[in-house]
Amino acid sequence: MPKTVQIRDLDDDVYAGLARRAAEAGLSVPELLRGEAARLAARPSVTEWLERTRRRSAPVGRAEVLAALDEHRGAWPDAGR
């Protein structure tokens, strides 16, 4: 069953920005917020995303990444100058 959410005390400039975006998309503010809420709910939290990425094994190691960066950047300038 659908739920109702009410947001109080929005600053005028925040509501104006939401109204502008909704109008640009041909939506009402509630329709815009309903879509944004669904999109937000479908995304993992930062904590969940970090946990997932930590579990992945990388095809290349740290040394290979650093070597590729060094190759791309070129030689380091002389430190003795």
Residue pairs with C-beta under 8 A, 6 or more apart in sequence:
5 37
10 18
15 29
18 29
18 32
18 33
19 29
21 32
22 28
22 29
22 31
22 32
25 32
27 35
44 52
